[in-house]
């Protein structure tokens, strides 16, 4: 029998099967196929999610299109009132939402809560839409002629979200989309659909007009229906790079505006003058936090010069002592990976690294947590002397695995960073301002950290990404999100001669 810590605090019930939310109503999908939603720490089936059909997407698109003309006419100052209500509802239900994230995703409760705080920050930024949507104007560009640029919504939008941040990532897009006057359709990951069920219950409580927000559960058939639907004008996606490429290319064929955040292989560089205690602690949190299942996880640590020996010993000790278990146990520092298939894939990649010549310094395979023997656990793993040209050095592991490399100069380290196909994040640990400036200027990545292990931008900055880590122009969050969810219109006006003579 599986143990369940904090049993009295997790009495959360879910509909079975889960419904979709279309045109302001909870409704059953038209499908006959369902997937189990499984707690990755206990293997307990929490509920079932429908693999919805293209006809379900059609119903959501019709509802969103019907709601759009009236919604876009509501003044921005009134639209954001719904977001103010949502912010307070999210804060009121923060603990419940955090438990749901932990139940379906496996994170620690603290990690889940931090994720949802980031979601709330995006709601707060989107509440500034009356200013963020402002265009600009110039009077008298010629005699009697004025010119201005205004921003208008694009129409019906869609969000395709990943499994690793079920509470945060949809909020890189959703509050901005609706604040700008668009309507939207959200497809959560079929692995973790429960968090958005609760969020949509809260959205319903805000009193949003029917059809402004819609939820369609499902897998590839739903994704393809979204990509192909003529009514849907803009698509936001976060996931692996192969799927990001697929979504980007197929949506572009159908003339849609697209932003696709892909995968990563994030390096951190450790110089000899770094504060080793801080560097070790931050690197361990980056590599092993959220079980390594985040696009900003440190996956390669490159020591430079004399940093090699002190850092290697310290990070190995940090990996060995990290407490792994069920995320609702407050003593636990790292939970499971999302599925049994992910666990097997990660362990196979560790073996591949060993086969390619790396030393398995700390081996997290075959982890068994007392009371949770059926969970998908991989303990923190350290691979030493990873060959920069090996397959493992180029593969996104998406698990709690850190590869160690060594180089002699910061120039060599920056060259290594820039030689990779990915460009999501790169970090440097140093006490040298000159080295920091050189790194942030030369490193080819969209998010740069200096003595930071997870360079996650605040909500008022874009979540950047370069190379194969991003497909598109405009990123999620902040002003980029506003630009993505609006289209500019330039107006040139000439007034009658009788009026213009006065000026």
C-alpha positions as CSV (number, residue, x, y, z in Angstrom):
1,X,0.0,0.0,0.0
2,X,1.4,3.4,-1.0
3,X,1.9,5.9,1.8
4,X,0.3,9.3,1.3
5,X,1.9,12.1,3.5
6,X,-0.3,15.0,4.5
7,X,-3.4,12.9,3.7
8,X,-5.7,15.2,5.5
9,X,-4.5,18.2,3.4
10,X,-5.0,16.8,-0.1
11,X,-8.7,16.0,-0.2
12,X,-9.1,17.3,-3.8
13,X,-11.6,15.6,-6.0
14,X,-11.8,15.6,-9.8
15,X,-14.5,15.0,-12.3
16,X,-14.1,11.7,-14.1
17,X,-13.8,11.9,-17.0
18,X,-12.7,15.5,-17.2
19,X,-14.9,17.9,-19.2
20,X,-14.0,20.5,-21.7
21,X,-15.1,24.2,-21.1
22,X,-16.6,25.7,-24.2
23,X,-18.8,28.8,-24.5
24,X,-19.0,29.2,-20.8
25,X,-20.2,25.7,-20.2
26,X,-18.6,22.5,-18.9
27,X,-19.3,19.8,-21.5
28,X,-18.3,16.3,-22.3
29,X,-16.0,15.7,-25.2
30,X,-17.5,13.8,-28.2
31,X,-14.7,11.2,-28.0
32,X,-14.8,7.6,-26.8
33,X,-11.0,7.6,-26.0
34,X,-9.5,8.5,-22.6
35,X,-6.1,8.5,-20.9
36,X,-5.5,8.0,-17.2
37,X,-4.1,11.0,-15.3
38,X,-1.5,9.4,-13.0
39,X,0.2,10.8,-9.9
40,X,3.9,10.3,-10.8
41,X,5.0,9.7,-7.2
42,X,2.4,7.1,-6.3
43,X,1.1,5.7,-9.6
44,X,-2.4,6.4,-8.4
45,X,-4.9,7.1,-11.2
46,X,-6.4,10.5,-10.3
47,X,-9.0,10.7,-13.1
48,X,-9.3,10.3,-16.9
49,X,-8.8,12.9,-19.6
50,X,-10.6,12.8,-22.9
51,X,-8.7,12.7,-26.1
52,X,-11.0,15.2,-27.7
53,X,-11.8,15.4,-31.4
54,X,-11.5,18.0,-34.1
55,X,-15.2,18.6,-33.7
56,X,-14.6,19.7,-30.1
57,X,-12.0,22.2,-31.4
58,X,-14.6,23.3,-34.0
59,X,-17.1,24.0,-31.2
60,X,-14.6,26.0,-29.2
61,X,-13.5,28.0,-32.3
62,X,-17.1,28.8,-33.1
63,X,-17.7,30.0,-29.5
64,X,-14.6,32.1,-29.5
65,X,-15.3,33.6,-32.8
66,X,-18.8,34.5,-31.8
67,X,-17.6,36.1,-28.5
68,X,-14.8,38.1,-30.2
69,X,-16.7,41.1,-31.7
70,X,-18.3,42.1,-28.4
71,X,-15.3,41.3,-26.3
72,X,-12.9,43.5,-28.4
73,X,-15.4,46.4,-28.1
74,X,-15.3,46.3,-24.3
75,X,-12.8,49.1,-23.2
76,X,-9.4,47.8,-22.0
77,X,-10.0,49.4,-18.6
78,X,-13.1,47.2,-18.2
79,X,-11.4,44.0,-19.6
80,X,-8.7,44.2,-17.0
81,X,-11.3,44.2,-14.2
82,X,-11.8,40.5,-14.9
83,X,-8.1,40.0,-14.5
84,X,-8.1,41.8,-11.1
85,X,-10.7,39.4,-10.0
86,X,-8.7,36.4,-11.3
87,X,-5.6,37.6,-9.4
88,X,-7.5,37.6,-6.1
89,X,-9.1,34.2,-6.8
90,X,-5.7,32.7,-7.7
91,X,-4.2,34.0,-4.5
92,X,-7.2,32.8,-2.5
93,X,-6.9,29.3,-3.9
94,X,-3.1,29.2,-4.1
95,X,-2.5,26.3,-1.7
96,X,-5.2,24.2,-3.4
97,X,-3.8,24.9,-6.8
98,X,-0.2,24.1,-5.6
99,X,-1.4,20.7,-4.3
100,X,-3.0,19.9,-7.6
101,X,0.2,20.8,-9.5
102,X,2.2,18.5,-7.1
103,X,-0.4,15.7,-7.5
104,X,-0.3,15.6,-11.2
105,X,3.2,16.9,-12.0
106,X,5.3,15.5,-9.1
107,X,6.9,18.8,-8.0
108,X,7.5,19.6,-4.4
109,X,4.8,21.8,-2.8
110,X,7.2,24.7,-2.6
111,X,8.1,24.4,-6.3
112,X,4.4,24.3,-7.2
113,X,3.6,27.3,-5.1
114,X,6.6,29.3,-6.7
115,X,5.3,28.3,-10.1
116,X,1.8,29.7,-9.4
117,X,3.3,32.9,-8.0
118,X,4.9,33.4,-11.4
119,X,1.5,32.9,-13.0
120,X,0.0,35.5,-10.8
121,X,2.8,38.0,-11.7
122,X,1.8,37.7,-15.4
123,X,-1.8,38.5,-14.5
124,X,-0.6,41.5,-12.6
125,X,1.4,42.7,-15.6
126,X,-1.5,42.1,-18.0
127,X,-3.6,44.3,-15.8
128,X,-1.5,47.2,-17.2
129,X,-2.9,46.6,-20.7
130,X,-4.5,50.1,-20.9
131,X,-0.9,51.5,-21.0
132,X,0.8,48.5,-22.7
133,X,-1.5,48.6,-25.7
134,X,-0.9,52.3,-26.3
135,X,0.3,53.2,-29.8
136,X,1.6,56.6,-30.8
137,X,0.6,59.5,-32.9
138,X,2.1,62.6,-34.5
139,X,0.1,65.7,-35.5
140,X,0.9,67.6,-38.6
141,X,3.1,65.1,-40.5
142,X,2.2,67.4,-43.4
143,X,-0.1,70.4,-43.5
144,X,-3.5,69.3,-42.4
145,X,-2.5,65.7,-42.1
146,X,-2.1,63.7,-38.9
147,X,-0.7,60.1,-38.5
148,X,-1.1,57.6,-35.7
149,X,-0.4,53.9,-35.0
150,X,-3.0,52.0,-32.9
151,X,-3.0,48.4,-31.6
152,X,-6.0,46.1,-32.2
153,X,-6.5,42.5,-31.2
154,X,-5.8,39.7,-33.7
155,X,-9.0,37.7,-33.1
156,X,-9.2,34.0,-31.9
157,X,-6.0,32.7,-30.4
158,X,-4.9,29.3,-29.1
159,X,-2.4,28.1,-26.5
160,X,-0.8,24.6,-26.5
161,X,0.8,24.1,-23.1
162,X,3.4,21.5,-21.9
163,X,3.4,19.2,-18.9
164,X,6.3,20.6,-16.9
165,X,4.7,23.9,-15.7
166,X,0.9,23.3,-15.8
167,X,0.1,26.3,-13.7
168,X,2.6,28.9,-15.0
169,X,3.2,28.5,-18.7
170,X,-0.4,29.1,-19.8
171,X,-0.2,32.4,-18.1
172,X,2.7,33.5,-20.3
173,X,-0.1,34.0,-22.8
174,X,-3.7,33.7,-21.6
175,X,-4.0,37.0,-19.6
176,X,-2.3,39.0,-22.3
177,X,-4.5,37.5,-25.0
178,X,-7.7,38.3,-23.4
179,X,-6.6,41.7,-22.0
180,X,-5.7,42.8,-25.5
181,X,-9.3,41.9,-26.6
182,X,-8.8,38.5,-28.1
183,X,-10.6,35.3,-27.3
184,X,-8.7,32.1,-26.7
185,X,-8.7,28.3,-26.7
186,X,-6.3,26.5,-24.3
187,X,-5.1,22.9,-24.7
188,X,-3.3,21.7,-21.6
189,X,-1.0,18.8,-21.7
190,X,-2.9,15.5,-21.6
191,X,-0.4,14.4,-18.9
192,X,-1.4,17.3,-16.5
193,X,-4.9,18.6,-17.3
194,X,-6.0,19.0,-13.7
195,X,-4.5,22.4,-12.8
196,X,-6.2,24.1,-15.7
197,X,-9.5,22.5,-14.7
198,X,-9.3,24.4,-11.4
199,X,-8.0,27.6,-13.1
200,X,-11.0,27.6,-15.5
201,X,-13.4,27.2,-12.5
202,X,-11.8,30.4,-11.2
203,X,-12.0,32.1,-14.6
204,X,-15.7,31.2,-14.6
205,X,-16.1,32.9,-11.2
206,X,-14.8,36.2,-12.6
207,X,-17.9,36.5,-14.8
208,X,-16.0,36.6,-18.1
209,X,-18.5,36.6,-21.0
210,X,-19.2,33.2,-22.6
211,X,-16.7,32.1,-25.3
212,X,-13.9,34.5,-24.3
213,X,-11.9,31.5,-22.7
214,X,-12.3,27.9,-23.8
215,X,-10.6,24.7,-22.7
216,X,-10.2,21.6,-24.9
217,X,-8.4,18.6,-23.6
218,X,-6.7,16.1,-25.9
219,X,-3.5,15.2,-27.7
220,X,-2.3,15.4,-31.3
221,X,-5.7,15.4,-33.0
222,X,-6.6,18.5,-31.0
223,X,-3.2,20.2,-31.8
224,X,-3.7,19.5,-35.6
225,X,-7.2,20.8,-35.5
226,X,-6.0,24.0,-33.9
227,X,-3.2,24.4,-36.4
228,X,-5.6,23.9,-39.4
229,X,-8.6,25.8,-38.2
230,X,-9.2,28.9,-40.3
231,X,-10.7,30.9,-37.5
232,X,-7.7,30.7,-35.2
233,X,-5.3,33.5,-36.0
234,X,-2.4,33.1,-33.5
235,X,-0.9,30.1,-31.7
236,X,1.4,30.0,-28.7
237,X,3.3,26.8,-28.0
238,X,5.8,25.5,-25.4
239,X,7.3,22.0,-25.6
240,X,10.2,20.1,-27.2
241,X,12.0,21.5,-30.2
242,X,10.9,18.8,-32.7
243,X,7.2,19.5,-31.8
244,X,7.9,23.3,-31.8
245,X,9.3,22.9,-35.3
246,X,6.2,21.0,-36.4
247,X,3.8,23.5,-34.8
248,X,5.6,26.5,-36.3
249,X,5.9,25.1,-39.8
250,X,2.4,23.8,-40.1
251,X,0.8,26.8,-38.5
252,X,2.8,29.1,-40.9
253,X,1.5,27.1,-43.9
254,X,-2.0,28.1,-42.7
255,X,-1.0,31.7,-42.4
256,X,-1.1,32.0,-38.6
257,X,1.0,34.1,-36.3
258,X,3.1,31.7,-34.2
259,X,5.4,31.7,-31.2
260,X,7.0,28.4,-30.2
261,X,9.3,27.8,-27.3
262,X,11.4,24.7,-27.8
263,X,14.0,22.7,-25.9
264,X,17.4,23.5,-24.4
265,X,20.8,22.3,-23.3
266,X,21.7,24.9,-20.8
267,X,25.4,25.4,-19.8
268,X,26.7,27.1,-16.7
269,X,30.3,28.2,-16.6
270,X,32.2,28.2,-13.3
271,X,35.3,30.4,-13.0
272,X,38.0,29.9,-10.3
273,X,37.0,33.1,-8.6
274,X,33.4,32.1,-8.1
275,X,31.9,31.7,-4.6
276,X,32.0,27.9,-4.5
277,X,29.5,27.4,-1.7
278,X,26.9,29.7,-3.4
279,X,27.7,28.3,-6.9
280,X,27.2,24.7,-5.8
281,X,23.9,25.4,-4.0
282,X,22.5,27.4,-6.9
283,X,23.7,24.9,-9.5
284,X,22.2,22.0,-7.6
285,X,18.9,23.8,-7.4
286,X,19.0,24.6,-11.1
287,X,20.0,21.1,-12.3
288,X,17.8,19.1,-9.9
289,X,14.9,21.4,-9.0
290,X,11.6,20.3,-10.6
291,X,13.5,17.0,-11.2
292,X,15.4,18.7,-14.0
293,X,12.1,19.0,-16.1
294,X,12.3,22.6,-17.1
295,X,13.7,24.4,-20.1
296,X,15.9,26.5,-17.9
297,X,17.5,23.6,-15.9
298,X,21.3,23.6,-15.9
299,X,22.3,20.4,-17.8
300,X,26.0,21.1,-18.3
301,X,28.5,22.6,-15.9
302,X,31.8,23.7,-17.4
303,X,34.6,24.4,-14.9
304,X,37.4,26.7,-16.0
305,X,41.0,26.3,-14.7
306,X,41.3,25.7,-10.9
307,X,37.6,25.5,-10.4
308,X,37.5,21.9,-11.5
309,X,38.5,20.1,-8.3
310,X,36.6,22.1,-5.7
311,X,33.4,22.4,-7.7
312,X,33.3,18.7,-8.7
313,X,33.6,17.5,-5.1
314,X,31.0,20.0,-3.9
315,X,28.4,19.3,-6.6
316,X,28.7,15.5,-6.2
317,X,28.0,15.9,-2.4
318,X,25.0,18.1,-3.2
319,X,23.6,15.5,-5.6
320,X,24.1,12.6,-3.1
321,X,22.4,14.4,-0.2
322,X,19.4,15.8,-2.0
323,X,16.2,14.4,-0.4
324,X,14.0,12.7,-3.0
325,X,10.4,11.7,-2.5
326,X,6.7,12.6,-2.6
327,X,6.4,16.4,-3.2
328,X,3.7,16.9,-0.5
329,X,6.2,15.8,2.2
330,X,7.8,19.1,3.4
331,X,11.2,17.4,3.9
332,X,11.5,16.4,0.2
333,X,13.7,18.5,-2.1
334,X,13.0,16.7,-5.4
335,X,10.1,14.7,-6.7
336,X,9.6,12.2,-9.5
337,X,9.8,12.6,-13.2
338,X,6.5,12.7,-15.1
339,X,6.0,9.2,-16.5
340,X,7.5,5.7,-16.4
341,X,8.6,6.3,-20.0
342,X,10.5,9.5,-19.1
343,X,12.2,7.6,-16.3
344,X,13.3,4.8,-18.7
345,X,14.5,7.4,-21.3
346,X,16.5,9.3,-18.7
347,X,18.2,6.2,-17.4
348,X,19.0,5.1,-21.0
349,X,20.6,8.4,-21.6
350,X,22.8,8.1,-18.5
351,X,24.0,4.7,-19.8
352,X,24.6,6.2,-23.2
353,X,26.8,8.9,-21.6
354,X,28.8,6.1,-19.8
355,X,29.1,4.2,-23.1
356,X,30.5,7.4,-24.7
357,X,33.2,7.6,-22.1
358,X,31.8,9.8,-19.3
359,X,32.2,8.6,-15.7
360,X,29.0,8.2,-13.7
361,X,30.2,10.0,-10.6
362,X,26.8,10.0,-8.9
363,X,24.3,7.4,-10.2
364,X,20.6,8.1,-9.7
365,X,19.2,5.1,-11.6
366,X,17.0,2.4,-10.1
367,X,15.8,4.7,-7.3
368,X,13.4,3.2,-4.9
369,X,11.7,5.5,-2.4
370,X,10.3,3.7,0.7
371,X,6.5,3.8,0.5
372,X,6.6,5.0,-3.1
373,X,8.2,2.1,-4.9
374,X,5.8,2.5,-7.9
375,X,6.9,6.2,-8.4
376,X,8.9,7.4,-11.4
377,X,12.0,8.4,-9.4
378,X,15.4,9.2,-10.7
379,X,17.8,10.5,-8.1
380,X,20.2,13.4,-8.9
381,X,23.0,12.1,-11.3
382,X,26.4,13.5,-12.1
383,X,28.3,12.5,-15.3
384,X,32.0,13.6,-15.2
385,X,34.2,14.2,-18.3
386,X,31.4,14.4,-20.8
387,X,32.8,14.7,-24.3
388,X,31.5,18.0,-25.8
389,X,31.2,16.2,-29.2
390,X,29.2,13.3,-27.8
391,X,25.6,12.7,-28.5
392,X,24.8,13.1,-24.8
393,X,26.3,16.6,-24.8
394,X,23.8,17.6,-27.6
395,X,20.7,15.8,-26.3
396,X,18.1,17.5,-24.0
397,X,17.8,15.0,-21.1
398,X,14.9,16.7,-19.3
399,X,15.8,15.0,-16.0
400,X,18.0,15.5,-12.9
401,X,21.2,14.8,-14.8
402,X,24.2,17.2,-14.8
403,X,27.1,16.7,-17.1
404,X,30.6,18.0,-16.1
405,X,33.1,19.4,-18.6
406,X,36.4,21.2,-18.1
407,X,38.2,23.9,-20.1
408,X,41.1,26.2,-19.5
409,X,39.8,29.7,-20.4
410,X,36.6,31.7,-20.4
411,X,37.1,32.2,-24.1
412,X,37.0,28.4,-24.6
413,X,33.9,28.2,-22.5
414,X,32.1,30.9,-24.4
415,X,33.0,29.2,-27.7
416,X,31.5,25.9,-26.3
417,X,28.3,27.7,-25.4
418,X,28.1,29.3,-28.9
419,X,28.8,26.0,-30.7
420,X,25.6,24.4,-29.6
421,X,22.3,24.2,-31.4
422,X,20.4,25.5,-28.4
423,X,20.1,29.1,-27.1
424,X,17.7,29.1,-24.2
425,X,20.0,30.0,-21.3
426,X,23.6,30.3,-20.3
427,X,25.0,31.2,-16.9
428,X,28.3,32.3,-15.5
429,X,29.6,32.1,-11.9
430,X,32.3,34.6,-11.1
431,X,33.3,37.5,-8.9
432,X,34.9,39.4,-11.9
433,X,32.8,42.2,-13.4
434,X,35.0,42.1,-16.6
435,X,34.3,38.4,-17.1
436,X,30.6,38.9,-16.5
437,X,30.5,41.7,-19.1
438,X,32.4,39.6,-21.6
439,X,30.0,36.7,-21.1
440,X,26.8,38.6,-21.3
441,X,28.0,40.3,-24.4
442,X,29.4,37.3,-26.3
443,X,27.3,34.3,-25.1
444,X,24.7,33.3,-27.7
445,X,21.6,32.6,-25.6
446,X,18.3,34.5,-25.0
447,X,18.4,34.3,-21.2
448,X,21.7,35.0,-19.5
449,X,22.5,34.5,-15.8
450,X,25.4,36.0,-13.8
451,X,25.7,34.1,-10.5
452,X,22.1,32.9,-11.2
453,X,21.3,29.3,-11.9
454,X,17.8,29.7,-13.4
455,X,17.7,32.9,-15.4
456,X,13.9,33.1,-15.5
457,X,12.7,36.5,-16.6
458,X,10.2,38.4,-14.5
459,X,6.8,38.7,-16.0
460,X,7.4,42.2,-17.4
461,X,10.4,40.9,-19.4
462,X,10.0,38.5,-22.4
463,X,10.9,34.8,-21.9
464,X,13.6,34.9,-24.5
465,X,15.3,32.1,-26.4
466,X,17.6,31.8,-29.4
467,X,18.5,29.2,-32.1
468,X,16.6,25.9,-31.9
469,X,15.2,26.9,-28.5
470,X,12.7,29.3,-30.1
471,X,10.7,29.5,-33.4
472,X,9.1,32.9,-34.1
473,X,9.7,36.6,-33.5
474,X,7.8,37.6,-30.3
475,X,8.2,35.7,-27.0
476,X,5.8,35.1,-24.1
477,X,5.3,37.6,-21.3
478,X,5.4,41.4,-21.0
479,X,5.6,43.7,-24.0
480,X,6.4,40.8,-26.4
481,X,3.1,39.1,-25.5
482,X,1.2,42.4,-26.1
483,X,2.8,42.8,-29.5
484,X,2.1,39.2,-30.4
485,X,-1.6,39.4,-29.4
486,X,-2.2,42.7,-31.2
487,X,-1.8,43.9,-34.8
488,X,-0.8,47.5,-35.6
489,X,-2.8,49.8,-37.7
490,X,-1.4,53.0,-39.1
491,X,-4.0,55.8,-39.7
492,X,-3.2,58.8,-41.9
493,X,-5.9,61.6,-41.6
494,X,-6.5,64.7,-43.7
495,X,-9.0,67.2,-42.5
496,X,-11.0,69.7,-44.6
497,X,-9.2,72.8,-45.8
498,X,-11.5,75.0,-43.9
499,X,-10.3,73.3,-40.7
500,X,-6.6,73.0,-41.6
501,X,-6.3,76.8,-42.4
502,X,-6.7,77.4,-38.7
503,X,-3.3,75.7,-38.0
